[in-house]
Amino acid sequence: MTDGLAERQVADVERQVADVAGRRADLEPSLVSGRTYATRRRIGRVDAPLVLCLMIVMIGLIPFNLIVPGMTDLARPGIILALGLFGWWFITRFTTHLSMRGPQPLRWALLFFMMSILLSYAVGFIRGLTTMEANGADRSLLFFCALAGIILMTADGLPNWQRLRTVVNVLVVVAALMAVIGLMQYMFSVDLTQYLVIPGLQSKYDALGFMMRGSSYRVAGTTAHYIELATVLALALPYAVHVARFGEKRWQKQLALVSAALIAAGVGATISRTGILAIGVMFVCLFPVWNWRMRFNIGVLSVLLLGVLAGVSPGLYRTLFSIFSNASDDTSVSARYERYPMVFSYVAQHPWLGRGTGTWIPPQYQILDNQWLVTLLTNGALGVIALAALHITGIVLAYRALKRSANDDEKHLCAVVLSTQVMALLVAGTFDSLSFTTYAVVMALSLGLCGAVWRLTHPEPQIRTSTTRWFLGGVYRPEVTR
């Protein structure tokens, strides 16, 4: 019996050594404070990935209209947690042993964007604002700080691939549950969000309800709008495809495959051109990194899903086809073009810095359904350049990480995060994307992942393995002195 126990212990050690050999980068020590070394294999009781996972759950599954009593719409639990992430990251910059070492290009792109926001914020108050506009400016500034916290803590706070995959897995599961809520609303015409009551939170707004488009109802699930649900699910879909292909265990792959089907069906239930176009962008971006077997499997599954959709809900299938075939006659499309002369007359008054961050507030002003136009109005040409530069920086970082990746798993994940930023560039032209908190949070998370994969694939160990020391004690502390 003793010999058998010894053999099992030896086998366990051999498996651990094999795992270490496969993750050699995680064992490269990085000097983080004085004479202390730490490795990225350390797991803290409370770390950035854990907080990010909690934020994803809160922002995705708690209805958008439930907030902390007596506060604004930014008092959604997920947004409050995101503001905490911003404070966490900012405080660490005042120390040498807590802050992340090594360069991160995404920080500079975000700094440029935040500076443009602050300049336009100041310009607005110099111009003179109404009470509603002043409140809108303050709200927008706080919200951009929350998004900055998500981007920075995702880019700098994910210590290794294992923790990054944990965040991705949580995002996929939450998106699948959001899709299930939307599909049940579509099938039974019952707003399930009315029954999602969280003790201690109050309803700020009434739910959007159902809207007839063609012969089918549109659904918004836990989000504020049909387009928002479509874009959130579209951003999550490539992650579901990734886990379905590269999940660590068989059950994870199977669960992710079911989640991907639910998410795709959820996009269809929103009857949104934006969501379907975003999925098309995903296929274009991921097609080059798929092998022929993967392309064949995705094609077959897509045809099967469309066939099931046509059989289960012929009305939805016809409606989805008609929103593209009759797009030229759609009033929602023509209304967007009709607003252009009005928009550019305002832009001519303040072309460079805009009329002030967050000062274009519907219903006081018209809904533009175009984030680029909203940014041009409120933050000027500088704001548009800064926002585009933020997305393009994420794309470039993800592409460089893809070229440096050592295996198919990492390459595909880099292509996935790249595709989400291309999608974000597109959908920003079809609705006021940064006015919708759930979408903006998921987009910021994906942007931060671009910075994370760039860092984790960097050839320099001091950049790739640099990590912050956690606020609370770790499960174990592999720290040694020189």
Contacts in CASP RR format, 6 or more apart in sequence:
PFRMAT RR
TARGET T0000
AUTHOR 0000-0000-0000
METHOD contacts of the structure
MODEL  1
MTDGLAERQVADVERQVADVAGRRADLEPSLVSGRTYATRRRIGRVDAPL
VLCLMIVMIGLIPFNLIVPGMTDLARPGIILALGLFGWWFITRFTTHLSM
RGPQPLRWALLFFMMSILLSYAVGFIRGLTTMEANGADRSLLFFCALAGI
ILMTADGLPNWQRLRTVVNVLVVVAALMAVIGLMQYMFSVDLTQYLVIPG
LQSKYDALGFMMRGSSYRVAGTTAHYIELATVLALALPYAVHVARFGEKR
WQKQLALVSAALIAAGVGATISRTGILAIGVMFVCLFPVWNWRMRFNIGV
LSVLLLGVLAGVSPGLYRTLFSIFSNASDDTSVSARYERYPMVFSYVAQH
PWLGRGTGTWIPPQYQILDNQWLVTLLTNGALGVIALAALHITGIVLAYR
ALKRSANDDEKHLCAVVLSTQVMALLVAGTFDSLSFTTYAVVMALSLGLC
GAVWRLTHPEPQIRTSTTRWFLGGVYRPEVTR
20 26 0 8 1.000
20 27 0 8 1.000
23 41 0 8 1.000
23 160 0 8 1.000
23 161 0 8 1.000
25 40 0 8 1.000
25 456 0 8 1.000
25 461 0 8 1.000
25 464 0 8 1.000
25 465 0 8 1.000
26 39 0 8 1.000
26 40 0 8 1.000
26 41 0 8 1.000
26 160 0 8 1.000
26 465 0 8 1.000
27 39 0 8 1.000
27 41 0 8 1.000
28 39 0 8 1.000
28 461 0 8 1.000
28 464 0 8 1.000
28 465 0 8 1.000
29 37 0 8 1.000
29 38 0 8 1.000
29 39 0 8 1.000
29 465 0 8 1.000
30 37 0 8 1.000
30 38 0 8 1.000
30 39 0 8 1.000
30 40 0 8 1.000
30 101 0 8 1.000
30 461 0 8 1.000
30 462 0 8 1.000
30 465 0 8 1.000
30 466 0 8 1.000
30 467 0 8 1.000
31 37 0 8 1.000
31 101 0 8 1.000
31 462 0 8 1.000
32 38 0 8 1.000
32 97 0 8 1.000
32 101 0 8 1.000
32 466 0 8 1.000
32 467 0 8 1.000
32 468 0 8 1.000
32 469 0 8 1.000
33 96 0 8 1.000
33 97 0 8 1.000
33 469 0 8 1.000
34 96 0 8 1.000
34 97 0 8 1.000
35 481 0 8 1.000
35 482 0 8 1.000
36 97 0 8 1.000
36 479 0 8 1.000
36 481 0 8 1.000
37 479 0 8 1.000
37 480 0 8 1.000
37 482 0 8 1.000
38 467 0 8 1.000
38 469 0 8 1.000
38 477 0 8 1.000
38 478 0 8 1.000
38 479 0 8 1.000
39 465 0 8 1.000
39 467 0 8 1.000
39 478 0 8 1.000
40 159 0 8 1.000
40 160 0 8 1.000
40 465 0 8 1.000
40 467 0 8 1.000
41 160 0 8 1.000
41 478 0 8 1.000
42 159 0 8 1.000
42 467 0 8 1.000
42 470 0 8 1.000
42 474 0 8 1.000
42 475 0 8 1.000
42 476 0 8 1.000
42 477 0 8 1.000
42 478 0 8 1.000
43 163 0 8 1.000
43 474 0 8 1.000
43 475 0 8 1.000
44 470 0 8 1.000
44 472 0 8 1.000
44 473 0 8 1.000
44 474 0 8 1.000
44 475 0 8 1.000
45 470 0 8 1.000
45 472 0 8 1.000
45 473 0 8 1.000
45 474 0 8 1.000
45 475 0 8 1.000
46 470 0 8 1.000
46 471 0 8 1.000
46 472 0 8 1.000
47 157 0 8 1.000
47 159 0 8 1.000
47 163 0 8 1.000
47 470 0 8 1.000
48 85 0 8 1.000
48 88 0 8 1.000
48 153 0 8 1.000
48 154 0 8 1.000
48 156 0 8 1.000
48 157 0 8 1.000
48 158 0 8 1.000
48 468 0 8 1.000
49 157 0 8 1.000
49 158 0 8 1.000
49 159 0 8 1.000
49 163 0 8 1.000
49 164 0 8 1.000
49 166 0 8 1.000
49 167 0 8 1.000
51 81 0 8 1.000
51 85 0 8 1.000
51 88 0 8 1.000
51 153 0 8 1.000
52 85 0 8 1.000
52 150 0 8 1.000
52 153 0 8 1.000
52 154 0 8 1.000
52 167 0 8 1.000
52 445 0 8 1.000
53 166 0 8 1.000
53 167 0 8 1.000
53 170 0 8 1.000
54 81 0 8 1.000
55 78 0 8 1.000
55 81 0 8 1.000
55 82 0 8 1.000
55 85 0 8 1.000
55 150 0 8 1.000
55 441 0 8 1.000
56 167 0 8 1.000
56 170 0 8 1.000
56 171 0 8 1.000
56 174 0 8 1.000
56 442 0 8 1.000
56 445 0 8 1.000
57 170 0 8 1.000
57 174 0 8 1.000
58 76 0 8 1.000
58 77 0 8 1.000
58 78 0 8 1.000
58 81 0 8 1.000
59 76 0 8 1.000
59 77 0 8 1.000
59 78 0 8 1.000
59 79 0 8 1.000
59 437 0 8 1.000
59 438 0 8 1.000
59 441 0 8 1.000
59 442 0 8 1.000
60 174 0 8 1.000
60 178 0 8 1.000
60 222 0 8 1.000
60 223 0 8 1.000
60 232 0 8 1.000
60 438 0 8 1.000
61 174 0 8 1.000
61 177 0 8 1.000
61 178 0 8 1.000
61 196 0 8 1.000
61 222 0 8 1.000
62 76 0 8 1.000
62 77 0 8 1.000
62 78 0 8 1.000
62 196 0 8 1.000
62 198 0 8 1.000
62 201 0 8 1.000
62 222 0 8 1.000
63 193 0 8 1.000
63 196 0 8 1.000
63 207 0 8 1.000
63 221 0 8 1.000
63 222 0 8 1.000
64 76 0 8 1.000
64 205 0 8 1.000
64 222 0 8 1.000
64 223 0 8 1.000
64 224 0 8 1.000
64 437 0 8 1.000
64 438 0 8 1.000
65 203 0 8 1.000
65 204 0 8 1.000
65 205 0 8 1.000
65 206 0 8 1.000
65 207 0 8 1.000
65 224 0 8 1.000
66 76 0 8 1.000
66 196 0 8 1.000
66 198 0 8 1.000
66 201 0 8 1.000
66 202 0 8 1.000
66 203 0 8 1.000
66 204 0 8 1.000
67 73 0 8 1.000
67 74 0 8 1.000
67 75 0 8 1.000
67 76 0 8 1.000
67 201 0 8 1.000
67 202 0 8 1.000
67 204 0 8 1.000
68 75 0 8 1.000
68 77 0 8 1.000
68 80 0 8 1.000
68 200 0 8 1.000
68 201 0 8 1.000
68 202 0 8 1.000
69 200 0 8 1.000
69 201 0 8 1.000
69 202 0 8 1.000
70 202 0 8 1.000
72 139 0 8 1.000
73 139 0 8 1.000
73 204 0 8 1.000
73 205 0 8 1.000
73 437 0 8 1.000
74 80 0 8 1.000
74 139 0 8 1.000
74 142 0 8 1.000
74 143 0 8 1.000
74 146 0 8 1.000
74 437 0 8 1.000
76 437 0 8 1.000
77 198 0 8 1.000
77 201 0 8 1.000
78 441 0 8 1.000
79 143 0 8 1.000
79 146 0 8 1.000
79 437 0 8 1.000
79 441 0 8 1.000
82 146 0 8 1.000
82 147 0 8 1.000
82 149 0 8 1.000
82 150 0 8 1.000
82 441 0 8 1.000
83 142 0 8 1.000
83 145 0 8 1.000
83 146 0 8 1.000
83 149 0 8 1.000
84 149 0 8 1.000
85 146 0 8 1.000
85 149 0 8 1.000
85 150 0 8 1.000
85 152 0 8 1.000
85 153 0 8 1.000
86 145 0 8 1.000
86 146 0 8 1.000
86 148 0 8 1.000
86 149 0 8 1.000
86 152 0 8 1.000
87 149 0 8 1.000
88 149 0 8 1.000
88 153 0 8 1.000
88 471 0 8 1.000
89 149 0 8 1.000
89 152 0 8 1.000
89 153 0 8 1.000
89 156 0 8 1.000
91 98 0 8 1.000
92 98 0 8 1.000
92 99 0 8 1.000
92 100 0 8 1.000
92 468 0 8 1.000
93 99 0 8 1.000
97 469 0 8 1.000
98 468 0 8 1.000
98 469 0 8 1.000
99 468 0 8 1.000
100 156 0 8 1.000
100 157 0 8 1.000
100 466 0 8 1.000
100 467 0 8 1.000
100 468 0 8 1.000
101 462 0 8 1.000
101 463 0 8 1.000
101 466 0 8 1.000
102 462 0 8 1.000
102 463 0 8 1.000
102 466 0 8 1.000
103 463 0 8 1.000
104 155 0 8 1.000
104 156 0 8 1.000
104 451 0 8 1.000
104 454 0 8 1.000
104 455 0 8 1.000
105 393 0 8 1.000
105 396 0 8 1.000
105 397 0 8 1.000
105 451 0 8 1.000
105 454 0 8 1.000
106 151 0 8 1.000
106 152 0 8 1.000
106 155 0 8 1.000
106 393 0 8 1.000
106 394 0 8 1.000
106 397 0 8 1.000
106 447 0 8 1.000
106 448 0 8 1.000
106 450 0 8 1.000
106 451 0 8 1.000
106 454 0 8 1.000
107 152 0 8 1.000
107 155 0 8 1.000
107 156 0 8 1.000
109 389 0 8 1.000
109 390 0 8 1.000
109 393 0 8 1.000
109 394 0 8 1.000
110 148 0 8 1.000
110 151 0 8 1.000
110 152 0 8 1.000
110 390 0 8 1.000
112 386 0 8 1.000
112 389 0 8 1.000
112 390 0 8 1.000
113 383 0 8 1.000
113 386 0 8 1.000
113 387 0 8 1.000
113 389 0 8 1.000
113 390 0 8 1.000
114 144 0 8 1.000
114 148 0 8 1.000
115 386 0 8 1.000
116 353 0 8 1.000
116 379 0 8 1.000
116 382 0 8 1.000
116 383 0 8 1.000
116 385 0 8 1.000
116 386 0 8 1.000
117 140 0 8 1.000
117 141 0 8 1.000
117 144 0 8 1.000
117 357 0 8 1.000
117 379 0 8 1.000
117 383 0 8 1.000
117 386 0 8 1.000
118 141 0 8 1.000
118 357 0 8 1.000
119 353 0 8 1.000
119 382 0 8 1.000
120 353 0 8 1.000
120 354 0 8 1.000
120 356 0 8 1.000
120 357 0 8 1.000
120 378 0 8 1.000
120 379 0 8 1.000
120 380 0 8 1.000
120 382 0 8 1.000
120 383 0 8 1.000
121 137 0 8 1.000
121 140 0 8 1.000
121 141 0 8 1.000
121 356 0 8 1.000
121 357 0 8 1.000
123 350 0 8 1.000
123 353 0 8 1.000
123 354 0 8 1.000
123 355 0 8 1.000
123 356 0 8 1.000
124 133 0 8 1.000
124 137 0 8 1.000
124 355 0 8 1.000
124 356 0 8 1.000
124 357 0 8 1.000
124 359 0 8 1.000
125 134 0 8 1.000
125 137 0 8 1.000
127 350 0 8 1.000
127 355 0 8 1.000
127 356 0 8 1.000
129 137 0 8 1.000
129 356 0 8 1.000
129 359 0 8 1.000
132 361 0 8 1.000
132 364 0 8 1.000
133 358 0 8 1.000
133 359 0 8 1.000
133 361 0 8 1.000
133 364 0 8 1.000
136 358 0 8 1.000
136 359 0 8 1.000
136 361 0 8 1.000
137 356 0 8 1.000
137 357 0 8 1.000
137 358 0 8 1.000
137 359 0 8 1.000
139 358 0 8 1.000
140 357 0 8 1.000
140 358 0 8 1.000
140 378 0 8 1.000
141 357 0 8 1.000
143 434 0 8 1.000
143 437 0 8 1.000
143 440 0 8 1.000
144 357 0 8 1.000
146 441 0 8 1.000
147 440 0 8 1.000
147 441 0 8 1.000
147 444 0 8 1.000
148 444 0 8 1.000
149 444 0 8 1.000
150 441 0 8 1.000
150 444 0 8 1.000
150 445 0 8 1.000
150 448 0 8 1.000
151 444 0 8 1.000
151 447 0 8 1.000
151 448 0 8 1.000
152 448 0 8 1.000
154 167 0 8 1.000
154 444 0 8 1.000
154 445 0 8 1.000
154 447 0 8 1.000
154 448 0 8 1.000
154 449 0 8 1.000
154 451 0 8 1.000
154 452 0 8 1.000
155 448 0 8 1.000
155 449 0 8 1.000
155 450 0 8 1.000
155 451 0 8 1.000
155 452 0 8 1.000
155 455 0 8 1.000
156 452 0 8 1.000
156 455 0 8 1.000
156 468 0 8 1.000
157 452 0 8 1.000
157 467 0 8 1.000
157 468 0 8 1.000
158 164 0 8 1.000
158 167 0 8 1.000
158 449 0 8 1.000
158 452 0 8 1.000
158 456 0 8 1.000
159 467 0 8 1.000
160 456 0 8 1.000
161 410 0 8 1.000
161 456 0 8 1.000
164 413 0 8 1.000
164 449 0 8 1.000
164 452 0 8 1.000
164 453 0 8 1.000
164 456 0 8 1.000
165 248 0 8 1.000
167 445 0 8 1.000
167 449 0 8 1.000
168 239 0 8 1.000
168 242 0 8 1.000
168 243 0 8 1.000
168 413 0 8 1.000
168 449 0 8 1.000
169 243 0 8 1.000
169 252 0 8 1.000
171 236 0 8 1.000
171 239 0 8 1.000
171 442 0 8 1.000
171 445 0 8 1.000
172 236 0 8 1.000
172 239 0 8 1.000
172 240 0 8 1.000
172 243 0 8 1.000
172 256 0 8 1.000
172 259 0 8 1.000
173 255 0 8 1.000
173 259 0 8 1.000
174 236 0 8 1.000
175 232 0 8 1.000
175 233 0 8 1.000
175 236 0 8 1.000
175 237 0 8 1.000
175 239 0 8 1.000
175 240 0 8 1.000
175 259 0 8 1.000
175 263 0 8 1.000
176 240 0 8 1.000
176 258 0 8 1.000
176 259 0 8 1.000
176 262 0 8 1.000
176 263 0 8 1.000
178 221 0 8 1.000
178 222 0 8 1.000
178 223 0 8 1.000
178 229 0 8 1.000
178 232 0 8 1.000
178 233 0 8 1.000
179 233 0 8 1.000
179 259 0 8 1.000
179 262 0 8 1.000
179 263 0 8 1.000
179 265 0 8 1.000
179 266 0 8 1.000
179 267 0 8 1.000
179 269 0 8 1.000
180 262 0 8 1.000
181 192 0 8 1.000
181 193 0 8 1.000
181 221 0 8 1.000
181 222 0 8 1.000
182 192 0 8 1.000
182 219 0 8 1.000
182 220 0 8 1.000
182 221 0 8 1.000
182 229 0 8 1.000
182 266 0 8 1.000
182 269 0 8 1.000
183 219 0 8 1.000
183 262 0 8 1.000
183 265 0 8 1.000
183 266 0 8 1.000
183 269 0 8 1.000
184 190 0 8 1.000
184 192 0 8 1.000
185 191 0 8 1.000
185 192 0 8 1.000
185 210 0 8 1.000
185 217 0 8 1.000
185 219 0 8 1.000
185 221 0 8 1.000
185 269 0 8 1.000
186 216 0 8 1.000
186 217 0 8 1.000
186 219 0 8 1.000
186 266 0 8 1.000
186 269 0 8 1.000
186 316 0 8 1.000
189 210 0 8 1.000
189 217 0 8 1.000
191 207 0 8 1.000
191 209 0 8 1.000
191 210 0 8 1.000
192 221 0 8 1.000
193 207 0 8 1.000
193 221 0 8 1.000
193 222 0 8 1.000
194 207 0 8 1.000
196 222 0 8 1.000
205 224 0 8 1.000
207 220 0 8 1.000
208 220 0 8 1.000
208 224 0 8 1.000
208 225 0 8 1.000
208 226 0 8 1.000
209 220 0 8 1.000
210 217 0 8 1.000
210 218 0 8 1.000
210 219 0 8 1.000
211 217 0 8 1.000
211 218 0 8 1.000
211 226 0 8 1.000
212 218 0 8 1.000
213 271 0 8 1.000
213 319 0 8 1.000
213 323 0 8 1.000
214 271 0 8 1.000
214 319 0 8 1.000
214 322 0 8 1.000
215 315 0 8 1.000
215 318 0 8 1.000
215 319 0 8 1.000
216 271 0 8 1.000
216 313 0 8 1.000
216 315 0 8 1.000
216 316 0 8 1.000
216 319 0 8 1.000
218 226 0 8 1.000
218 269 0 8 1.000
218 270 0 8 1.000
218 271 0 8 1.000
218 272 0 8 1.000
219 226 0 8 1.000
219 229 0 8 1.000
219 269 0 8 1.000
219 270 0 8 1.000
220 226 0 8 1.000
220 228 0 8 1.000
220 229 0 8 1.000
220 270 0 8 1.000
221 229 0 8 1.000
222 229 0 8 1.000
222 438 0 8 1.000
223 229 0 8 1.000
223 232 0 8 1.000
223 436 0 8 1.000
223 438 0 8 1.000
223 439 0 8 1.000
224 436 0 8 1.000
224 437 0 8 1.000
224 438 0 8 1.000
225 431 0 8 1.000
225 436 0 8 1.000
226 270 0 8 1.000
226 271 0 8 1.000
226 272 0 8 1.000
227 270 0 8 1.000
227 272 0 8 1.000
227 274 0 8 1.000
227 275 0 8 1.000
227 430 0 8 1.000
227 431 0 8 1.000
228 431 0 8 1.000
228 436 0 8 1.000
228 438 0 8 1.000
228 439 0 8 1.000
229 266 0 8 1.000
229 270 0 8 1.000
229 272 0 8 1.000
230 266 0 8 1.000
230 267 0 8 1.000
230 268 0 8 1.000
230 270 0 8 1.000
230 272 0 8 1.000
230 274 0 8 1.000
230 275 0 8 1.000
230 276 0 8 1.000
230 278 0 8 1.000
231 272 0 8 1.000
231 274 0 8 1.000
231 275 0 8 1.000
231 278 0 8 1.000
231 423 0 8 1.000
231 427 0 8 1.000
231 431 0 8 1.000
231 433 0 8 1.000
231 439 0 8 1.000
232 438 0 8 1.000
232 439 0 8 1.000
232 442 0 8 1.000
233 263 0 8 1.000
233 264 0 8 1.000
233 266 0 8 1.000
233 267 0 8 1.000
233 270 0 8 1.000
233 275 0 8 1.000
234 267 0 8 1.000
234 274 0 8 1.000
234 275 0 8 1.000
234 278 0 8 1.000
234 279 0 8 1.000
234 282 0 8 1.000
234 423 0 8 1.000
234 427 0 8 1.000
235 278 0 8 1.000
235 420 0 8 1.000
235 423 0 8 1.000
235 424 0 8 1.000
235 439 0 8 1.000
235 442 0 8 1.000
235 443 0 8 1.000
235 446 0 8 1.000
236 263 0 8 1.000
236 442 0 8 1.000
237 260 0 8 1.000
237 263 0 8 1.000
237 264 0 8 1.000
237 267 0 8 1.000
237 279 0 8 1.000
237 282 0 8 1.000
238 282 0 8 1.000
238 285 0 8 1.000
238 286 0 8 1.000
238 416 0 8 1.000
238 419 0 8 1.000
238 420 0 8 1.000
239 416 0 8 1.000
240 256 0 8 1.000
240 257 0 8 1.000
240 259 0 8 1.000
240 260 0 8 1.000
240 263 0 8 1.000
241 256 0 8 1.000
241 260 0 8 1.000
241 286 0 8 1.000
241 298 0 8 1.000
241 416 0 8 1.000
242 256 0 8 1.000
242 412 0 8 1.000
242 413 0 8 1.000
242 416 0 8 1.000
243 252 0 8 1.000
243 253 0 8 1.000
243 256 0 8 1.000
243 259 0 8 1.000
244 253 0 8 1.000
244 256 0 8 1.000
244 257 0 8 1.000
244 259 0 8 1.000
244 260 0 8 1.000
245 253 0 8 1.000
245 294 0 8 1.000
245 412 0 8 1.000
246 408 0 8 1.000
246 409 0 8 1.000
246 412 0 8 1.000
246 413 0 8 1.000
247 253 0 8 1.000
247 256 0 8 1.000
261 301 0 8 1.000
261 305 0 8 1.000
264 279 0 8 1.000
264 305 0 8 1.000
265 305 0 8 1.000
265 309 0 8 1.000
267 275 0 8 1.000
267 276 0 8 1.000
267 279 0 8 1.000
268 275 0 8 1.000
268 276 0 8 1.000
268 309 0 8 1.000
268 316 0 8 1.000
268 320 0 8 1.000
269 316 0 8 1.000
271 316 0 8 1.000
271 319 0 8 1.000
271 320 0 8 1.000
271 323 0 8 1.000
273 323 0 8 1.000
273 324 0 8 1.000
273 327 0 8 1.000
273 430 0 8 1.000
274 427 0 8 1.000
274 430 0 8 1.000
274 431 0 8 1.000
275 427 0 8 1.000
276 320 0 8 1.000
276 324 0 8 1.000
277 426 0 8 1.000
277 427 0 8 1.000
277 430 0 8 1.000
278 423 0 8 1.000
278 426 0 8 1.000
278 427 0 8 1.000
281 419 0 8 1.000
281 422 0 8 1.000
281 423 0 8 1.000
281 426 0 8 1.000
282 419 0 8 1.000
282 423 0 8 1.000
283 298 0 8 1.000
285 415 0 8 1.000
285 418 0 8 1.000
285 419 0 8 1.000
285 422 0 8 1.000
286 412 0 8 1.000
286 415 0 8 1.000
286 416 0 8 1.000
286 419 0 8 1.000
287 295 0 8 1.000
288 415 0 8 1.000
289 402 0 8 1.000
289 411 0 8 1.000
289 412 0 8 1.000
289 415 0 8 1.000
290 298 0 8 1.000
306 317 0 8 1.000
309 316 0 8 1.000
309 317 0 8 1.000
310 317 0 8 1.000
311 317 0 8 1.000
323 330 0 8 1.000
327 333 0 8 1.000
332 369 0 8 1.000
335 369 0 8 1.000
336 368 0 8 1.000
336 369 0 8 1.000
336 370 0 8 1.000
339 366 0 8 1.000
339 368 0 8 1.000
339 373 0 8 1.000
340 373 0 8 1.000
342 366 0 8 1.000
343 368 0 8 1.000
343 373 0 8 1.000
343 376 0 8 1.000
343 377 0 8 1.000
346 355 0 8 1.000
346 377 0 8 1.000
347 354 0 8 1.000
347 376 0 8 1.000
347 377 0 8 1.000
347 380 0 8 1.000
349 355 0 8 1.000
350 356 0 8 1.000
350 380 0 8 1.000
351 380 0 8 1.000
351 381 0 8 1.000
352 380 0 8 1.000
352 381 0 8 1.000
352 382 0 8 1.000
353 379 0 8 1.000
353 380 0 8 1.000
353 382 0 8 1.000
353 383 0 8 1.000
354 376 0 8 1.000
354 377 0 8 1.000
354 378 0 8 1.000
354 379 0 8 1.000
354 380 0 8 1.000
355 377 0 8 1.000
355 378 0 8 1.000
356 378 0 8 1.000
356 379 0 8 1.000
357 378 0 8 1.000
357 379 0 8 1.000
358 378 0 8 1.000
359 378 0 8 1.000
360 368 0 8 1.000
360 374 0 8 1.000
360 377 0 8 1.000
360 378 0 8 1.000
367 432 0 8 1.000
368 374 0 8 1.000
368 377 0 8 1.000
368 432 0 8 1.000
369 429 0 8 1.000
369 430 0 8 1.000
369 431 0 8 1.000
369 432 0 8 1.000
370 428 0 8 1.000
370 429 0 8 1.000
370 430 0 8 1.000
370 431 0 8 1.000
370 432 0 8 1.000
371 428 0 8 1.000
371 429 0 8 1.000
371 431 0 8 1.000
371 432 0 8 1.000
371 433 0 8 1.000
371 434 0 8 1.000
371 435 0 8 1.000
372 384 0 8 1.000
372 387 0 8 1.000
372 428 0 8 1.000
372 429 0 8 1.000
373 429 0 8 1.000
374 432 0 8 1.000
374 434 0 8 1.000
374 435 0 8 1.000
375 383 0 8 1.000
375 384 0 8 1.000
375 387 0 8 1.000
375 434 0 8 1.000
376 383 0 8 1.000
376 384 0 8 1.000
379 386 0 8 1.000
379 387 0 8 1.000
387 428 0 8 1.000
388 425 0 8 1.000
390 447 0 8 1.000
391 421 0 8 1.000
391 424 0 8 1.000
391 425 0 8 1.000
391 447 0 8 1.000
392 421 0 8 1.000
393 450 0 8 1.000
394 417 0 8 1.000
394 418 0 8 1.000
394 421 0 8 1.000
394 447 0 8 1.000
394 448 0 8 1.000
394 450 0 8 1.000
394 451 0 8 1.000
395 418 0 8 1.000
395 421 0 8 1.000
395 422 0 8 1.000
395 450 0 8 1.000
397 450 0 8 1.000
397 451 0 8 1.000
397 453 0 8 1.000
397 454 0 8 1.000
398 414 0 8 1.000
398 415 0 8 1.000
398 417 0 8 1.000
398 418 0 8 1.000
398 421 0 8 1.000
398 450 0 8 1.000
398 451 0 8 1.000
398 453 0 8 1.000
398 454 0 8 1.000
399 414 0 8 1.000
399 418 0 8 1.000
400 454 0 8 1.000
400 457 0 8 1.000
401 410 0 8 1.000
401 414 0 8 1.000
401 450 0 8 1.000
401 451 0 8 1.000
401 453 0 8 1.000
401 454 0 8 1.000
401 456 0 8 1.000
401 457 0 8 1.000
402 411 0 8 1.000
402 414 0 8 1.000
402 415 0 8 1.000
402 418 0 8 1.000
404 457 0 8 1.000
404 458 0 8 1.000
404 459 0 8 1.000
405 411 0 8 1.000
405 414 0 8 1.000
405 457 0 8 1.000
406 457 0 8 1.000
410 453 0 8 1.000
410 457 0 8 1.000
413 453 0 8 1.000
414 453 0 8 1.000
414 457 0 8 1.000
417 446 0 8 1.000
417 449 0 8 1.000
417 450 0 8 1.000
417 453 0 8 1.000
418 450 0 8 1.000
420 443 0 8 1.000
420 446 0 8 1.000
420 447 0 8 1.000
420 449 0 8 1.000
421 446 0 8 1.000
421 447 0 8 1.000
421 450 0 8 1.000
424 433 0 8 1.000
424 443 0 8 1.000
424 446 0 8 1.000
424 447 0 8 1.000
427 433 0 8 1.000
428 434 0 8 1.000
433 439 0 8 1.000
433 440 0 8 1.000
433 443 0 8 1.000
434 440 0 8 1.000
455 463 0 8 1.000
455 464 0 8 1.000
455 466 0 8 1.000
456 464 0 8 1.000
457 464 0 8 1.000
458 464 0 8 1.000
END
